[in-house]
Amino acid sequence: MEKEKVRKIDGLGRVVIPIELRQNLNISENDEMKIYMQDGKIILEKN
């Protein structure tokens, strides 16, 4: 699996998490994600 993916942000501020990453991280539809900023980076964590 590639380590890096590039996605564009849509008009509502959404970005798609590629299926390969969701499968590897066991992220499913309707899972809650914690979103925060740390050291100038946006961090997503499965809640």
N, CA, C, O and CB atoms as a CASP TS submission, in Angstrom:
PFRMAT TS
TARGET T0000
AUTHOR 0000-0000-0000
METHOD Language model
MODEL 1
PARENT N/A
ATOM      1  N   MET     1       0.839  -1.191   0.000  1.00  0.00           N
ATOM      2  CA  MET     1       0.000   0.000   0.000  1.00  0.00           C
ATOM      3  C   MET     1       0.879   1.247   0.000  1.00  0.00           C
ATOM      4  O   MET     1       1.895   1.305   0.693  1.00  0.00           O
ATOM      5  CB  MET     1      -0.952   0.002   1.220  1.00  0.00           C
ATOM      6  N   GLU     2       0.480   2.229  -0.776  1.00  0.00           N
ATOM      7  CA  GLU     2       1.195   3.497  -0.776  1.00  0.00           C
ATOM      8  C   GLU     2       1.029   4.172   0.576  1.00  0.00           C
ATOM      9  O   GLU     2      -0.003   4.017   1.229  1.00  0.00           O
ATOM     10  CB  GLU     2       0.691   4.416  -1.909  1.00  0.00           C
ATOM     11  N   LYS     3       2.040   4.917   0.996  1.00  0.00           N
ATOM     12  CA  LYS     3       1.960   5.623   2.268  1.00  0.00           C
ATOM     13  C   LYS     3       1.229   6.945   2.137  1.00  0.00           C
ATOM     14  O   LYS     3       0.734   7.483   3.127  1.00  0.00           O
ATOM     15  CB  LYS     3       3.345   5.857   2.823  1.00  0.00           C
ATOM     16  N   GLU     4       1.157   7.474   0.919  1.00  0.00           N
ATOM     17  CA  GLU     4       0.636   8.822   0.755  1.00  0.00           C
ATOM     18  C   GLU     4      -0.438   8.854  -0.325  1.00  0.00           C
ATOM     19  O   GLU     4      -0.278   8.258  -1.390  1.00  0.00           O
ATOM     20  CB  GLU     4       1.766   9.795   0.412  1.00  0.00           C
ATOM     21  N   LYS     5      -1.520   9.547  -0.044  1.00  0.00           N
ATOM     22  CA  LYS     5      -2.606   9.756  -1.002  1.00  0.00           C
ATOM     23  C   LYS     5      -2.894  11.244  -1.045  1.00  0.00           C
ATOM     24  O   LYS     5      -2.756  11.931  -0.033  1.00  0.00           O
ATOM     25  CB  LYS     5      -3.893   8.936  -0.617  1.00  0.00           C
ATOM     26  N   VAL     6      -3.287  11.745  -2.190  1.00  0.00           N
ATOM     27  CA  VAL     6      -3.646  13.155  -2.329  1.00  0.00           C
ATOM     28  C   VAL     6      -5.123  13.222  -2.673  1.00  0.00           C
ATOM     29  O   VAL     6      -5.579  12.561  -3.606  1.00  0.00           O
ATOM     30  CB  VAL     6      -2.774  13.871  -3.421  1.00  0.00           C
ATOM     31  N   ARG     7      -5.869  14.018  -1.922  1.00  0.00           N
ATOM     32  CA  ARG     7      -7.289  14.204  -2.163  1.00  0.00           C
ATOM     33  C   ARG     7      -7.595  15.684  -2.081  1.00  0.00           C
ATOM     34  O   ARG     7      -6.944  16.415  -1.335  1.00  0.00           O
ATOM     35  CB  ARG     7      -8.147  13.400  -1.153  1.00  0.00           C
ATOM     36  N   LYS     8      -8.586  16.134  -2.845  1.00  0.00           N
ATOM     37  CA  LYS     8      -9.017  17.525  -2.795  1.00  0.00           C
ATOM     38  C   LYS     8     -10.144  17.680  -1.785  1.00  0.00           C
ATOM     39  O   LYS     8     -10.924  16.754  -1.564  1.00  0.00           O
ATOM     40  CB  LYS     8      -9.466  18.010  -4.187  1.00  0.00           C
ATOM     41  N   ILE     9     -10.222  18.849  -1.181  1.00  0.00           N
ATOM     42  CA  ILE     9     -11.305  19.179  -0.261  1.00  0.00           C
ATOM     43  C   ILE     9     -12.440  19.763  -1.082  1.00  0.00           C
ATOM     44  O   ILE     9     -12.212  20.632  -1.924  1.00  0.00           O
ATOM     45  CB  ILE     9     -10.836  20.177   0.855  1.00  0.00           C
ATOM     46  N   ASP    10     -13.675  19.292  -0.847  1.00  0.00           N
ATOM     47  CA  ASP    10     -14.808  19.800  -1.622  1.00  0.00           C
ATOM     48  C   ASP    10     -15.328  21.114  -1.028  1.00  0.00           C
ATOM     49  O   ASP    10     -14.779  21.620  -0.049  1.00  0.00           O
ATOM     50  CB  ASP    10     -15.941  18.752  -1.669  1.00  0.00           C
ATOM     51  N   GLY    11     -16.373  21.651  -1.621  1.00  0.00           N
ATOM     52  CA  GLY    11     -16.925  22.943  -1.219  1.00  0.00           C
ATOM     53  C   GLY    11     -17.456  22.987   0.201  1.00  0.00           C
ATOM     54  O   GLY    11     -17.603  24.067   0.773  1.00  0.00           O
ATOM     55  N   LEU    12     -17.746  21.829   0.781  1.00  0.00           N
ATOM     56  CA  LEU    12     -18.236  21.758   2.163  1.00  0.00           C
ATOM     57  C   LEU    12     -17.122  21.435   3.149  1.00  0.00           C
ATOM     58  O   LEU    12     -17.381  21.235   4.336  1.00  0.00           O
ATOM     59  CB  LEU    12     -19.335  20.714   2.277  1.00  0.00           C
ATOM     60  N   GLY    13     -15.871  21.382   2.661  1.00  0.00           N
ATOM     61  CA  GLY    13     -14.735  21.108   3.540  1.00  0.00           C
ATOM     62  C   GLY    13     -14.494  19.632   3.782  1.00  0.00           C
ATOM     63  O   GLY    13     -13.757  19.272   4.700  1.00  0.00           O
ATOM     64  N   ARG    14     -15.100  18.769   2.979  1.00  0.00           N
ATOM     65  CA  ARG    14     -14.947  17.319   3.160  1.00  0.00           C
ATOM     66  C   ARG    14     -13.784  16.787   2.333  1.00  0.00           C
ATOM     67  O   ARG    14     -13.449  17.317   1.274  1.00  0.00           O
ATOM     68  CB  ARG    14     -16.244  16.586   2.773  1.00  0.00           C
ATOM     69  N   VAL    15     -13.187  15.734   2.846  1.00  0.00           N
ATOM     70  CA  VAL    15     -12.135  15.013   2.126  1.00  0.00           C
ATOM     71  C   VAL    15     -12.450  13.520   2.264  1.00  0.00           C
ATOM     72  O   VAL    15     -12.887  13.071   3.323  1.00  0.00           O
ATOM     73  CB  VAL    15     -10.682  15.363   2.690  1.00  0.00           C
ATOM     74  N   VAL    16     -12.230  12.768   1.209  1.00  0.00           N
ATOM     75  CA  VAL    16     -12.505  11.332   1.220  1.00  0.00           C
ATOM     76  C   VAL    16     -11.288  10.585   1.730  1.00  0.00           C
ATOM     77  O   VAL    16     -10.170  10.823   1.273  1.00  0.00           O
ATOM     78  CB  VAL    16     -12.897  10.830  -0.189  1.00  0.00           C
ATOM     79  N   ILE    17     -11.504   9.679   2.679  1.00  0.00           N
ATOM     80  CA  ILE    17     -10.439   8.800   3.162  1.00  0.00           C
ATOM     81  C   ILE    17     -10.438   7.576   2.255  1.00  0.00           C
ATOM     82  O   ILE    17     -11.443   6.869   2.187  1.00  0.00           O
ATOM     83  CB  ILE    17     -10.644   8.399   4.687  1.00  0.00           C
ATOM     84  N   PRO    18      -9.342   7.307   1.560  1.00  0.00           N
ATOM     85  CA  PRO    18      -9.310   6.189   0.616  1.00  0.00           C
ATOM     86  C   PRO    18      -9.680   4.858   1.275  1.00  0.00           C
ATOM     87  O   PRO    18      -9.379   4.619   2.445  1.00  0.00           O
ATOM     88  CB  PRO    18      -7.931   6.081  -0.010  1.00  0.00           C
ATOM     89  N   ILE    19     -10.340   4.003   0.495  1.00  0.00           N
ATOM     90  CA  ILE    19     -10.823   2.711   0.989  1.00  0.00           C
ATOM     91  C   ILE    19      -9.695   1.876   1.602  1.00  0.00           C
ATOM     92  O   ILE    19      -9.904   1.210   2.615  1.00  0.00           O
ATOM     93  CB  ILE    19     -11.486   1.931  -0.146  1.00  0.00           C
ATOM     94  N   GLU    20      -8.502   1.905   0.999  1.00  0.00           N
ATOM     95  CA  GLU    20      -7.390   1.108   1.526  1.00  0.00           C
ATOM     96  C   GLU    20      -7.050   1.520   2.949  1.00  0.00           C
ATOM     97  O   GLU    20      -6.785   0.668   3.798  1.00  0.00           O
ATOM     98  CB  GLU    20      -6.155   1.251   0.632  1.00  0.00           C
ATOM     99  N   LEU    21      -7.055   2.823   3.213  1.00  0.00           N
ATOM    100  CA  LEU    21      -6.769   3.299   4.566  1.00  0.00           C
ATOM    101  C   LEU    21      -7.892   2.926   5.526  1.00  0.00           C
ATOM    102  O   LEU    21      -7.635   2.498   6.652  1.00  0.00           O
ATOM    103  CB  LEU    21      -6.560   4.817   4.565  1.00  0.00           C
ATOM    104  N   ARG    22      -9.141   3.087   5.082  1.00  0.00           N
ATOM    105  CA  ARG    22     -10.277   2.738   5.951  1.00  0.00           C
ATOM    106  C   ARG    22     -10.265   1.258   6.294  1.00  0.00           C
ATOM    107  O   ARG    22     -10.535   0.889   7.437  1.00  0.00           O
ATOM    108  CB  ARG    22     -11.609   3.107   5.278  1.00  0.00           C
ATOM    109  N   GLN    23      -9.959   0.413   5.335  1.00  0.00           N
ATOM    110  CA  GLN    23      -9.918  -1.029   5.599  1.00  0.00           C
ATOM    111  C   GLN    23      -8.782  -1.375   6.559  1.00  0.00           C
ATOM    112  O   GLN    23      -8.978  -2.133   7.509  1.00  0.00           O
ATOM    113  CB  GLN    23      -9.754  -1.813   4.283  1.00  0.00           C
ATOM    114  N   ASN    24      -7.601  -0.823   6.311  1.00  0.00           N
ATOM    115  CA  ASN    24      -6.447  -1.118   7.171  1.00  0.00           C
ATOM    116  C   ASN    24      -6.628  -0.613   8.593  1.00  0.00           C
ATOM    117  O   ASN    24      -6.095  -1.201   9.535  1.00  0.00           O
ATOM    118  CB  ASN    24      -5.197  -0.511   6.581  1.00  0.00           C
ATOM    119  N   LEU    25      -7.380   0.480   8.757  1.00  0.00           N
ATOM    120  CA  LEU    25      -7.591   1.066  10.079  1.00  0.00           C
ATOM    121  C   LEU    25      -8.939   0.684  10.686  1.00  0.00           C
ATOM    122  O   LEU    25      -9.316   1.183  11.746  1.00  0.00           O
ATOM    123  CB  LEU    25      -7.483   2.569   9.996  1.00  0.00           C
ATOM    124  N   ASN    26      -9.666  -0.213   9.997  1.00  0.00           N
ATOM    125  CA  ASN    26     -10.968  -0.689  10.467  1.00  0.00           C
ATOM    126  C   ASN    26     -11.929   0.474  10.724  1.00  0.00           C
ATOM    127  O   ASN    26     -12.590   0.524  11.762  1.00  0.00           O
ATOM    128  CB  ASN    26     -10.797  -1.521  11.745  1.00  0.00           C
ATOM    129  N   ILE    27     -12.000   1.405   9.775  1.00  0.00           N
ATOM    130  CA  ILE    27     -12.922   2.536   9.847  1.00  0.00           C
ATOM    131  C   ILE    27     -14.111   2.220   8.955  1.00  0.00           C
ATOM    132  O   ILE    27     -13.946   1.950   7.765  1.00  0.00           O
ATOM    133  CB  ILE    27     -12.228   3.877   9.417  1.00  0.00           C
ATOM    134  N   SER    28     -15.300   2.255   9.523  1.00  0.00           N
ATOM    135  CA  SER    28     -16.521   1.925   8.794  1.00  0.00           C
ATOM    136  C   SER    28     -17.459   3.122   8.723  1.00  0.00           C
ATOM    137  O   SER    28     -17.300   4.101   9.452  1.00  0.00           O
ATOM    138  CB  SER    28     -17.230   0.743   9.450  1.00  0.00           C
ATOM    139  N   GLU    29     -18.440   3.023   7.831  1.00  0.00           N
ATOM    140  CA  GLU    29     -19.461   4.063   7.720  1.00  0.00           C
ATOM    141  C   GLU    29     -20.108   4.283   9.083  1.00  0.00           C
ATOM    142  O   GLU    29     -20.390   3.328   9.807  1.00  0.00           O
ATOM    143  CB  GLU    29     -20.531   3.681   6.659  1.00  0.00           C
ATOM    144  N   ASN    30     -20.339   5.537   9.422  1.00  0.00           N
ATOM    145  CA  ASN    30     -20.960   5.970  10.678  1.00  0.00           C
ATOM    146  C   ASN    30     -20.051   5.877  11.901  1.00  0.00           C
ATOM    147  O   ASN    30     -20.494   6.192  13.005  1.00  0.00           O
ATOM    148  CB  ASN    30     -22.182   5.159  10.925  1.00  0.00           C
ATOM    149  N   ASP    31     -18.796   5.455  11.743  1.00  0.00           N
ATOM    150  CA  ASP    31     -17.861   5.514  12.863  1.00  0.00           C
ATOM    151  C   ASP    31     -17.621   6.982  13.221  1.00  0.00           C
ATOM    152  O   ASP    31     -17.604   7.845  12.344  1.00  0.00           O
ATOM    153  CB  ASP    31     -16.513   4.793  12.514  1.00  0.00           C
ATOM    154  N   GLU    32     -17.440   7.254  14.487  1.00  0.00           N
ATOM    155  CA  GLU    32     -17.135   8.615  14.921  1.00  0.00           C
ATOM    156  C   GLU    32     -15.631   8.821  14.849  1.00  0.00           C
ATOM    157  O   GLU    32     -14.845   7.948  15.216  1.00  0.00           O
ATOM    158  CB  GLU    32     -17.665   8.882  16.364  1.00  0.00           C
ATOM    159  N   MET    33     -15.245  10.011  14.360  1.00  0.00           N
ATOM    160  CA  MET    33     -13.843  10.357  14.245  1.00  0.00           C
ATOM    161  C   MET    33     -13.566  11.601  15.070  1.00  0.00           C
ATOM    162  O   MET    33     -14.313  12.578  15.015  1.00  0.00           O
ATOM    163  CB  MET    33     -13.446  10.575  12.774  1.00  0.00           C
ATOM    164  N   LYS    34     -12.491  11.556  15.832  1.00  0.00           N
ATOM    165  CA  LYS    34     -12.029  12.718  16.597  1.00  0.00           C
ATOM    166  C   LYS    34     -11.106  13.509  15.669  1.00  0.00           C
ATOM    167  O   LYS    34     -10.199  12.937  15.065  1.00  0.00           O
ATOM    168  CB  LYS    34     -11.284  12.289  17.944  1.00  0.00           C
ATOM    169  N   ILE    35     -11.331  14.817  15.552  1.00  0.00           N
ATOM    170  CA  ILE    35     -10.538  15.675  14.671  1.00  0.00           C
ATOM    171  C   ILE    35      -9.933  16.799  15.509  1.00  0.00           C
ATOM    172  O   ILE    35     -10.651  17.510  16.213  1.00  0.00           O
ATOM    173  CB  ILE    35     -11.411  16.252  13.499  1.00  0.00           C
ATOM    174  N   TYR    36      -8.611  16.955  15.431  1.00  0.00           N
ATOM    175  CA  TYR    36      -7.969  18.039  16.167  1.00  0.00           C
ATOM    176  C   TYR    36      -6.672  18.443  15.470  1.00  0.00           C
ATOM    177  O   TYR    36      -6.203  17.759  14.561  1.00  0.00           O
ATOM    178  CB  TYR    36      -7.692  17.620  17.629  1.00  0.00           C
ATOM    179  N   MET    37      -6.111  19.547  15.903  1.00  0.00           N
ATOM    180  CA  MET    37      -4.872  20.041  15.338  1.00  0.00           C
ATOM    181  C   MET    37      -3.753  19.871  16.355  1.00  0.00           C
ATOM    182  O   MET    37      -3.930  20.130  17.546  1.00  0.00           O
ATOM    183  CB  MET    37      -5.010  21.517  14.912  1.00  0.00           C
ATOM    184  N   GLN    38      -2.590  19.429  15.862  1.00  0.00           N
ATOM    185  CA  GLN    38      -1.428  19.238  16.729  1.00  0.00           C
ATOM    186  C   GLN    38      -0.174  19.537  15.913  1.00  0.00           C
ATOM    187  O   GLN    38       0.025  18.963  14.842  1.00  0.00           O
ATOM    188  CB  GLN    38      -1.385  17.783  17.321  1.00  0.00           C
ATOM    189  N   ASP    39       0.648  20.409  16.403  1.00  0.00           N
ATOM    190  CA  ASP    39       1.895  20.783  15.729  1.00  0.00           C
ATOM    191  C   ASP    39       1.664  21.193  14.281  1.00  0.00           C
ATOM    192  O   ASP    39       2.454  20.849  13.402  1.00  0.00           O
ATOM    193  CB  ASP    39       2.883  19.632  15.782  1.00  0.00           C
ATOM    194  N   GLY    40       0.572  21.933  14.028  1.00  0.00           N
ATOM    195  CA  GLY    40       0.283  22.420  12.683  1.00  0.00           C
ATOM    196  C   GLY    40      -0.264  21.381  11.728  1.00  0.00           C
ATOM    197  O   GLY    40      -0.328  21.621  10.523  1.00  0.00           O
ATOM    198  N   LYS    41      -0.663  20.221  12.252  1.00  0.00           N
ATOM    199  CA  LYS    41      -1.227  19.136  11.424  1.00  0.00           C
ATOM    200  C   LYS    41      -2.636  18.818  11.877  1.00  0.00           C
ATOM    201  O   LYS    41      -2.959  18.949  13.057  1.00  0.00           O
ATOM    202  CB  LYS    41      -0.347  17.863  11.495  1.00  0.00           C
ATOM    203  N   ILE    42      -3.478  18.399  10.939  1.00  0.00           N
ATOM    204  CA  ILE    42      -4.818  17.933  11.271  1.00  0.00           C
ATOM    205  C   ILE    42      -4.728  16.444  11.549  1.00  0.00           C
ATOM    206  O   ILE    42      -4.216  15.685  10.726  1.00  0.00           O
ATOM    207  CB  ILE    42      -5.841  18.238  10.121  1.00  0.00           C
ATOM    208  N   ILE    43      -5.225  16.021  12.708  1.00  0.00           N
ATOM    209  CA  ILE    43      -5.165  14.626  13.138  1.00  0.00           C
ATOM    210  C   ILE    43      -6.597  14.068  13.179  1.00  0.00           C
ATOM    211  O   ILE    43      -7.503  14.697  13.727  1.00  0.00           O
ATOM    212  CB  ILE    43      -4.463  14.494  14.544  1.00  0.00           C
ATOM    213  N   LEU    44      -6.784  12.874  12.589  1.00  0.00           N
ATOM    214  CA  LEU    44      -8.052  12.149  12.672  1.00  0.00           C
ATOM    215  C   LEU    44      -7.800  10.871  13.468  1.00  0.00           C
ATOM    216  O   LEU    44      -6.855  10.134  13.186  1.00  0.00           O
ATOM    217  CB  LEU    44      -8.634  11.827  11.238  1.00  0.00           C
ATOM    218  N   GLU    45      -8.645  10.612  14.461  1.00  0.00           N
ATOM    219  CA  GLU    45      -8.545   9.387  15.246  1.00  0.00           C
ATOM    220  C   GLU    45      -9.918   8.760  15.332  1.00  0.00           C
ATOM    221  O   GLU    45     -10.916   9.453  15.529  1.00  0.00           O
ATOM    222  CB  GLU    45      -7.972   9.663  16.662  1.00  0.00           C
ATOM    223  N   LYS    46      -9.969   7.451  15.184  1.00  0.00           N
ATOM    224  CA  LYS    46     -11.238   6.740  15.382  1.00  0.00           C
ATOM    225  C   LYS    46     -11.582   6.823  16.853  1.00  0.00           C
ATOM    226  O   LYS    46     -10.754   6.509  17.709  1.00  0.00           O
ATOM    227  CB  LYS    46     -11.153   5.243  14.903  1.00  0.00           C
ATOM    228  N   ASN    47     -12.800   7.245  17.150  1.00  0.00           N
ATOM    229  CA  ASN    47     -13.245   7.432  18.533  1.00  0.00           C
ATOM    230  C   ASN    47     -13.621   6.132  19.189  1.00  0.00           C
ATOM    231  O   ASN    47     -14.016   6.120  20.355  1.00  0.00           O
ATOM    232  CB  ASN    47     -14.415   8.374  18.586  1.00  0.00           C
TER
END
